[in-house]
Amino acid sequence: MESPSFLDDPVDLRTLVGTMIFRDPNDVPSNPAAAHRRRRIEWPSLNSNLPQLITQNSALQRPPPHVVAKVKEMLDDEFAKCDIKGSYRGDEEAISYYYFQKNHDDFGPLLKLLYWRGRQQSAIYDLYEQLCMRGYIQAHNVGLPMSITKESSSVQSLTWLLECFEGPAKLSAIPEGDKVLGLHDDDFSLPLQWLATMVVRSSTDITGVLQTIRATYYLGDVDKAKFEEYMQHCLSKRITCNPQEGRCEPNLPSRFGFWLPHGVRTSPEEVFIGDIRKSVARFNRIEECFQEWFGLQPDVIYTEAQQVQYYETDLELLP
């Protein structure tokens, strides 16, 4: 199908109800743990505190030896999954820095880069779950491994459309001097490419997908200038459903810190769920290391484990 215009809001019952479900402006919990839970589903650029948190924080003193060892182990595991030889754009400096600093224990910049990338992916993963619940994506489509270097014209077109939302547009406009110590990847399209691939594998209702994304507000509203640029310059606006979209050989190394699930086992169901949780656990581990390295208190970052402890005290607090 031709990629649609989604600037005009269709005023129908489904849209109105969906908007009320996805965002209730009156429901703003005062407890910081609950607020952090809601923050987790915002595209990072829409939270002005996140860039400041990442660019301005530095360890006040050398982290304890057990924290250094914990971070080293996590970085070793992440680089083991990274394509060292291929060195995707934005990864070269991280790889060089890692091997240069490995015996100096100054891993702060790498943690900042990993956490920044992880928060982008976390926002996209939350959006993916919403699209699964709404029936636009078949969850088991993550069973096929995905190439991050080869895109069809359908995925390219849909990724470009996703970049027309305010969140990605603001990220791509971050000044060079504000990027994380020169290691900040200026290409924010990979999480969007992953989401676009999962949509193309599943859905023929691209209009419904885009309207749902707009209703959630996870990526903000539509950047009209970006959308007009897409309409004028995108040569192929046709998006065709293909269940085999982006399929590649399994277990290929990927970009540094890319944890969004693909190529997972899809049966039995408990194994599928376990593999998905392992992917998300990579981000939780990165966040925990980031918090401990910089000595951040829970009022700054609530890790997943701390959130679980908080919500277990009263299930009615769940957003």
DRENDO-1510 file (C-alpha; in Angstrom, 1 decimal, always signed):
<recs>
REC; n; res; u; v; w
REC; 1; MET; +0.0; +0.0; +0.0 .
REC; 2; GLU; +1.0; +3.6; -0.4 .
REC; 3; SER; +2.3; +5.1; +2.8 .
REC; 4; PRO; -0.5; +7.4; +4.2 .
REC; 5; SER; -0.8; +10.9; +5.4 .
REC; 6; PHE; -1.5; +10.8; +9.1 .
REC; 7; LEU; -1.6; +14.5; +9.8 .
REC; 8; ASP; -5.4; +14.7; +9.9 .
REC; 9; ASP; -6.9; +13.2; +13.1 .
REC; 10; PRO; -9.8; +11.0; +12.2 .
REC; 11; VAL; -12.5; +11.9; +14.8 .
REC; 12; ASP; -14.0; +8.5; +15.5 .
REC; 13; LEU; -14.8; +6.6; +18.6 .
REC; 14; ARG; -11.8; +4.2; +18.3 .
REC; 15; THR; -9.4; +7.1; +18.1 .
REC; 16; LEU; -10.9; +9.0; +21.0 .
REC; 17; VAL; -11.0; +5.9; +23.2 .
REC; 18; GLY; -7.4; +5.0; +22.2 .
REC; 19; THR; -6.2; +8.4; +23.1 .
REC; 20; MET; -7.8; +8.2; +26.5 .
REC; 21; ILE; -6.2; +4.8; +27.1 .
REC; 22; PHE; -2.8; +5.8; +26.0 .
REC; 23; ARG; -2.4; +9.1; +27.8 .
REC; 24; ASP; -4.5; +10.6; +30.6 .
REC; 25; PRO; -3.0; +14.1; +31.3 .
REC; 26; ASN; -4.8; +14.1; +34.7 .
REC; 27; ASP; -3.1; +10.9; +35.8 .
REC; 28; VAL; +0.3; +12.2; +37.0 .
REC; 29; PRO; +1.5; +10.2; +40.0 .
REC; 30; SER; +3.4; +12.2; +42.6 .
REC; 31; ASN; +5.6; +9.3; +43.8 .
REC; 32; PRO; +8.9; +9.4; +42.0 .
REC; 33; ALA; +9.0; +5.6; +41.4 .
REC; 34; ALA; +5.7; +5.8; +39.6 .
REC; 35; ALA; +6.8; +8.8; +37.7 .
REC; 36; HIS; +9.9; +7.0; +36.5 .
REC; 37; ARG; +7.8; +4.1; +35.4 .
REC; 38; ARG; +5.9; +6.5; +33.1 .
REC; 39; ARG; +9.1; +8.2; +32.0 .
REC; 40; ARG; +10.3; +4.8; +30.7 .
REC; 41; ILE; +7.8; +5.0; +27.9 .
REC; 42; GLU; +8.8; +8.4; +26.6 .
REC; 43; TRP; +11.2; +8.9; +23.7 .
REC; 44; PRO; +14.3; +10.2; +25.5 .
REC; 45; SER; +14.4; +13.6; +23.7 .
REC; 46; LEU; +11.0; +14.4; +25.1 .
REC; 47; ASN; +12.5; +14.2; +28.6 .
REC; 48; SER; +14.8; +17.2; +29.0 .
REC; 49; ASN; +16.4; +15.7; +32.1 .
REC; 50; LEU; +17.9; +12.7; +30.3 .
REC; 51; PRO; +20.4; +14.4; +28.0 .
REC; 52; GLN; +21.5; +16.4; +31.0 .
REC; 53; LEU; +21.8; +13.3; +33.1 .
REC; 54; ILE; +24.0; +11.6; +30.6 .
REC; 55; THR; +26.2; +14.5; +29.4 .
REC; 56; GLN; +26.7; +16.2; +32.8 .
REC; 57; ASN; +27.2; +13.3; +35.2 .
REC; 58; SER; +30.7; +12.1; +36.1 .
REC; 59; ALA; +31.8; +9.7; +38.9 .
REC; 60; LEU; +32.5; +11.8; +42.0 .
REC; 61; GLN; +35.2; +9.3; +43.0 .
REC; 62; ARG; +36.6; +6.1; +41.7 .
REC; 63; PRO; +33.8; +3.5; +42.0 .
REC; 64; PRO; +34.3; +0.6; +44.4 .
REC; 65; PRO; +36.3; -2.4; +43.1 .
REC; 66; HIS; +33.1; -4.6; +43.0 .
REC; 67; VAL; +31.4; -2.0; +40.8 .
REC; 68; VAL; +34.4; -1.8; +38.5 .
REC; 69; ALA; +34.4; -5.6; +38.2 .
REC; 70; LYS; +30.7; -5.7; +37.5 .
REC; 71; VAL; +30.9; -3.0; +34.8 .
REC; 72; LYS; +33.9; -4.8; +33.2 .
REC; 73; GLU; +32.0; -8.0; +33.0 .
REC; 74; MET; +28.9; -6.3; +31.5 .
REC; 75; LEU; +31.1; -4.5; +28.9 .
REC; 76; ASP; +32.9; -7.7; +28.0 .
REC; 77; ASP; +29.5; -9.4; +27.3 .
REC; 78; GLU; +28.2; -6.5; +25.2 .
REC; 79; PHE; +31.4; -6.3; +23.1 .
REC; 80; ALA; +31.2; -10.0; +22.6 .
REC; 81; LYS; +27.9; -9.5; +20.8 .
REC; 82; CYS; +29.3; -6.5; +18.8 .
REC; 83; ASP; +30.7; -6.7; +15.3 .
REC; 84; ILE; +34.2; -5.7; +16.2 .
REC; 85; LYS; +35.6; -6.1; +12.7 .
REC; 86; GLY; +32.6; -4.6; +10.9 .
REC; 87; SER; +32.6; -1.5; +13.2 .
REC; 88; TYR; +29.1; -0.1; +12.4 .
REC; 89; ARG; +28.9; +3.7; +12.1 .
REC; 90; GLY; +29.3; +5.2; +15.6 .
REC; 91; ASP; +30.9; +2.1; +17.0 .
REC; 92; GLU; +34.6; +2.7; +16.0 .
REC; 93; GLU; +35.3; +5.2; +18.7 .
REC; 94; ALA; +33.6; +3.0; +21.3 .
REC; 95; ILE; +35.6; +0.0; +20.3 .
REC; 96; SER; +38.9; +1.9; +20.3 .
REC; 97; TYR; +38.1; +3.5; +23.7 .
REC; 98; TYR; +37.2; +0.2; +25.2 .
REC; 99; TYR; +40.4; -1.5; +24.3 .
REC; 100; PHE; +42.5; +1.5; +25.2 .
REC; 101; GLN; +40.8; +2.0; +28.6 .
REC; 102; LYS; +40.4; -1.7; +29.5 .
REC; 103; ASN; +43.3; -1.5; +31.9 .
REC; 104; HIS; +42.5; +2.0; +33.2 .
REC; 105; ASP; +39.0; +1.4; +34.4 .
REC; 106; ASP; +37.6; +4.6; +33.1 .
REC; 107; PHE; +34.4; +3.2; +31.6 .
REC; 108; GLY; +32.1; +6.2; +32.3 .
REC; 109; PRO; +31.8; +7.3; +28.6 .
REC; 110; LEU; +31.0; +3.8; +27.4 .
REC; 111; LEU; +28.3; +3.5; +30.1 .
REC; 112; LYS; +26.8; +6.8; +29.0 .
REC; 113; LEU; +26.7; +5.7; +25.4 .
REC; 114; LEU; +25.2; +2.3; +26.3 .
REC; 115; TYR; +22.5; +3.9; +28.5 .
REC; 116; TRP; +21.6; +6.5; +25.9 .
REC; 117; ARG; +21.2; +3.8; +23.2 .
REC; 118; GLY; +19.4; +1.6; +25.7 .
REC; 119; ARG; +16.8; +4.2; +26.6 .
REC; 120; GLN; +16.0; +4.8; +22.9 .
REC; 121; GLN; +15.5; +1.0; +22.5 .
REC; 122; SER; +13.4; +0.8; +25.7 .
REC; 123; ALA; +11.0; +3.5; +24.4 .
REC; 124; ILE; +10.7; +1.6; +21.1 .
REC; 125; TYR; +10.2; -1.7; +22.8 .
REC; 126; ASP; +7.3; -0.3; +24.8 .
REC; 127; LEU; +5.8; +1.0; +21.6 .
REC; 128; TYR; +6.2; -2.4; +20.0 .
REC; 129; GLU; +4.3; -4.0; +22.9 .
REC; 130; GLN; +1.4; -1.6; +22.4 .
REC; 131; LEU; +1.3; -2.4; +18.7 .
REC; 132; CYS; +1.3; -6.1; +19.5 .
REC; 133; MET; -1.6; -5.7; +22.0 .
REC; 134; ARG; -3.5; -3.7; +19.3 .
REC; 135; GLY; -3.0; -6.5; +16.8 .
REC; 136; TYR; -0.8; -4.6; +14.4 .
REC; 137; ILE; +2.3; -6.8; +15.0 .
REC; 138; GLN; +2.5; -10.5; +15.5 .
REC; 139; ALA; +4.8; -11.0; +18.5 .
REC; 140; HIS; +6.4; -14.1; +17.2 .
REC; 141; ASN; +7.8; -12.2; +14.2 .
REC; 142; VAL; +10.8; -11.5; +16.4 .
REC; 143; GLY; +11.7; -15.2; +15.9 .
REC; 144; LEU; +13.3; -14.4; +12.5 .
REC; 145; PRO; +16.8; -12.8; +12.8 .
REC; 146; MET; +17.0; -9.3; +11.3 .
REC; 147; SER; +19.7; -7.8; +9.2 .
REC; 148; ILE; +20.6; -4.2; +10.3 .
REC; 149; THR; +22.6; -3.5; +7.2 .
REC; 150; LYS; +20.1; -4.4; +4.5 .
REC; 151; GLU; +16.7; -2.8; +4.3 .
REC; 152; SER; +14.0; -3.1; +1.7 .
REC; 153; SER; +12.3; -0.1; +0.2 .
REC; 154; SER; +9.3; -0.8; +2.4 .
REC; 155; VAL; +11.3; -0.7; +5.6 .
REC; 156; GLN; +13.2; +2.4; +4.4 .
REC; 157; SER; +10.0; +4.2; +3.7 .
REC; 158; LEU; +8.4; +3.3; +7.0 .
REC; 159; THR; +11.5; +4.1; +9.0 .
REC; 160; TRP; +11.5; +7.5; +7.3 .
REC; 161; LEU; +7.9; +8.0; +8.3 .
REC; 162; LEU; +8.7; +7.1; +12.0 .
REC; 163; GLU; +11.5; +9.7; +11.9 .
REC; 164; CYS; +8.8; +12.3; +11.1 .
REC; 165; PHE; +7.7; +12.3; +14.7 .
REC; 166; GLU; +9.0; +14.9; +17.1 .
REC; 167; GLY; +11.1; +12.6; +19.2 .
REC; 168; PRO; +13.4; +11.2; +16.5 .
REC; 169; ALA; +13.5; +14.6; +14.8 .
REC; 170; LYS; +14.8; +16.3; +18.0 .
REC; 171; LEU; +17.4; +13.6; +18.5 .
REC; 172; SER; +18.8; +13.9; +15.0 .
REC; 173; ALA; +19.1; +17.7; +15.6 .
REC; 174; ILE; +21.3; +17.4; +18.8 .
REC; 175; PRO; +24.3; +19.7; +18.3 .
REC; 176; GLU; +27.6; +17.8; +17.8 .
REC; 177; GLY; +29.1; +19.5; +21.0 .
REC; 178; ASP; +26.3; +18.0; +23.1 .
REC; 179; LYS; +27.0; +14.4; +22.1 .
REC; 180; VAL; +28.4; +12.0; +24.7 .
REC; 181; LEU; +32.1; +12.7; +24.7 .
REC; 182; GLY; +32.4; +12.1; +21.0 .
REC; 183; LEU; +31.1; +8.5; +21.4 .
REC; 184; HIS; +27.5; +9.5; +20.8 .
REC; 185; ASP; +26.1; +7.8; +17.7 .
REC; 186; ASP; +24.4; +10.4; +15.5 .
REC; 187; ASP; +22.4; +7.8; +13.7 .
REC; 188; PHE; +19.1; +7.2; +15.7 .
REC; 189; SER; +17.4; +5.1; +13.0 .
REC; 190; LEU; +18.3; +1.6; +14.1 .
REC; 191; PRO; +15.6; +1.1; +16.8 .
REC; 192; LEU; +13.1; +2.6; +14.4 .
REC; 193; GLN; +14.4; +0.3; +11.6 .
REC; 194; TRP; +13.8; -2.7; +14.0 .
REC; 195; LEU; +10.2; -1.5; +14.7 .
REC; 196; ALA; +9.6; -0.8; +11.0 .
REC; 197; THR; +10.8; -4.4; +10.2 .
REC; 198; MET; +8.4; -5.9; +12.7 .
REC; 199; VAL; +5.5; -3.9; +11.3 .
REC; 200; VAL; +6.3; -4.8; +7.7 .
REC; 201; ARG; +6.4; -8.5; +8.7 .
REC; 202; SER; +2.9; -8.3; +10.1 .
REC; 203; SER; +0.7; -5.4; +9.0 .
REC; 204; THR; -1.1; -4.2; +6.0 .
REC; 205; ASP; -2.8; -1.4; +7.9 .
REC; 206; ILE; +0.0; +1.2; +8.0 .
REC; 207; THR; -2.4; +4.0; +8.5 .
REC; 208; GLY; -3.7; +2.3; +11.7 .
REC; 209; VAL; -0.1; +1.7; +12.9 .
REC; 210; LEU; +0.9; +5.4; +12.5 .
REC; 211; GLN; -2.3; +6.7; +14.0 .
REC; 212; THR; -1.8; +4.4; +17.0 .
REC; 213; ILE; +1.8; +5.6; +17.4 .
REC; 214; ARG; +0.6; +9.1; +17.3 .
REC; 215; ALA; -2.1; +8.4; +19.9 .
REC; 216; THR; +0.4; +6.9; +22.3 .
REC; 217; TYR; +2.5; +10.0; +22.1 .
REC; 218; TYR; +5.6; +7.8; +22.8 .
REC; 219; LEU; +7.3; +9.6; +19.9 .
REC; 220; GLY; +5.6; +12.9; +20.3 .
REC; 221; ASP; +3.4; +14.5; +17.7 .
REC; 222; VAL; +4.1; +14.7; +14.0 .
REC; 223; ASP; +6.9; +17.1; +12.9 .
REC; 224; LYS; +5.1; +18.6; +9.9 .
REC; 225; ALA; +8.2; +19.9; +8.3 .
REC; 226; LYS; +9.8; +16.4; +8.4 .
REC; 227; PHE; +6.7; +14.8; +7.0 .
REC; 228; GLU; +6.6; +17.3; +4.1 .
REC; 229; GLU; +10.2; +16.5; +3.4 .
REC; 230; TYR; +9.3; +12.8; +3.3 .
REC; 231; MET; +6.4; +13.4; +0.9 .
REC; 232; GLN; +8.6; +15.4; -1.4 .
REC; 233; HIS; +11.8; +13.3; -1.4 .
REC; 234; CYS; +10.9; +9.7; -0.6 .
REC; 235; LEU; +11.1; +8.0; -4.0 .
REC; 236; SER; +9.2; +4.9; -3.0 .
REC; 237; LYS; +6.3; +5.3; -0.7 .
REC; 238; ARG; +4.9; +1.9; -1.2 .
REC; 239; ILE; +5.0; -0.3; +1.9 .
REC; 240; THR; +4.4; -4.0; +1.2 .
REC; 241; CYS; +3.8; -6.6; +3.9 .
REC; 242; ASN; +6.4; -9.3; +3.8 .
REC; 243; PRO; +6.6; -12.0; +6.6 .
REC; 244; GLN; +10.2; -12.7; +5.7 .
REC; 245; GLU; +11.3; -9.0; +5.8 .
REC; 246; GLY; +14.9; -8.5; +6.7 .
REC; 247; ARG; +15.6; -12.2; +7.4 .
REC; 248; CYS; +19.3; -13.0; +7.6 .
REC; 249; GLU; +21.6; -15.7; +9.0 .
REC; 250; PRO; +21.1; -16.3; +12.8 .
REC; 251; ASN; +23.5; -15.1; +15.5 .
REC; 252; LEU; +25.3; -12.5; +13.4 .
REC; 253; PRO; +27.2; -9.9; +15.5 .
REC; 254; SER; +25.4; -6.5; +15.8 .
REC; 255; ARG; +25.9; -2.9; +16.7 .
REC; 256; PHE; +27.3; -2.1; +20.2 .
REC; 257; GLY; +24.5; -2.2; +22.8 .
REC; 258; PHE; +21.7; -3.3; +20.4 .
REC; 259; TRP; +19.5; -5.6; +22.4 .
REC; 260; LEU; +16.0; -5.4; +20.8 .
REC; 261; PRO; +14.9; -9.0; +20.3 .
REC; 262; HIS; +15.2; -10.8; +17.0 .
REC; 263; GLY; +16.1; -14.3; +16.1 .
REC; 264; VAL; +14.7; -15.7; +19.4 .
REC; 265; ARG; +13.1; -19.1; +19.9 .
REC; 266; THR; +9.3; -18.9; +19.5 .
REC; 267; SER; +8.3; -22.3; +21.0 .
REC; 268; PRO; +7.4; -23.5; +23.4 .
REC; 269; GLU; +5.8; -20.4; +24.8 .
REC; 270; GLU; +7.7; -20.3; +28.0 .
REC; 271; VAL; +11.0; -20.4; +26.1 .
REC; 272; PHE; +9.8; -17.6; +23.8 .
REC; 273; ILE; +8.9; -15.4; +26.8 .
REC; 274; GLY; +12.3; -16.3; +28.5 .
REC; 275; ASP; +14.2; -15.2; +25.4 .
REC; 276; ILE; +12.4; -11.9; +25.2 .
REC; 277; ARG; +13.1; -11.3; +28.9 .
REC; 278; LYS; +16.8; -12.0; +28.3 .
REC; 279; SER; +16.9; -9.3; +25.7 .
REC; 280; VAL; +15.2; -6.8; +28.0 .
REC; 281; ALA; +17.4; -7.9; +30.9 .
REC; 282; ARG; +20.4; -6.6; +28.9 .
REC; 283; PHE; +19.1; -3.1; +29.2 .
REC; 284; ASN; +18.2; -3.6; +32.9 .
REC; 285; ARG; +21.8; -4.7; +33.5 .
REC; 286; ILE; +23.2; -1.6; +31.6 .
REC; 287; GLU; +20.9; +0.7; +33.6 .
REC; 288; GLU; +22.0; -0.9; +36.9 .
REC; 289; CYS; +25.7; -0.5; +36.0 .
REC; 290; PHE; +25.1; +3.1; +35.0 .
REC; 291; GLN; +23.4; +3.9; +38.3 .
REC; 292; GLU; +26.1; +2.3; +40.4 .
REC; 293; TRP; +29.0; +3.7; +38.5 .
REC; 294; PHE; +27.9; +7.3; +38.8 .
REC; 295; GLY; +26.4; +6.8; +42.3 .
REC; 296; LEU; +22.9; +7.9; +41.3 .
REC; 297; GLN; +20.2; +7.7; +43.9 .
REC; 298; PRO; +16.8; +6.2; +43.2 .
REC; 299; ASP; +15.2; +9.6; +43.0 .
REC; 300; VAL; +17.2; +10.1; +39.8 .
REC; 301; ILE; +16.9; +6.6; +38.3 .
REC; 302; TYR; +14.7; +3.8; +39.4 .
REC; 303; THR; +16.0; +0.5; +38.0 .
REC; 304; GLU; +13.5; -2.2; +37.0 .
REC; 305; ALA; +14.2; -4.2; +40.2 .
REC; 306; GLN; +13.5; -1.1; +42.3 .
REC; 307; GLN; +10.3; -0.4; +40.4 .
REC; 308; VAL; +9.1; -4.0; +41.0 .
REC; 309; GLN; +9.8; -3.6; +44.8 .
REC; 310; TYR; +7.8; -0.4; +44.8 .
REC; 311; TYR; +4.8; -1.7; +42.9 .
REC; 312; GLU; +4.7; -4.9; +45.0 .
REC; 313; THR; +3.8; -2.8; +48.0 .
REC; 314; ASP; +0.5; -1.8; +46.3 .
REC; 315; LEU; -0.7; -3.2; +43.0 .
REC; 316; GLU; -3.1; -0.3; +42.6 .
REC; 317; LEU; -0.1; +1.9; +42.0 .
REC; 318; LEU; +0.6; +0.2; +38.7 .
REC; 319; PRO; +0.2; +2.7; +35.8 .
</recs>
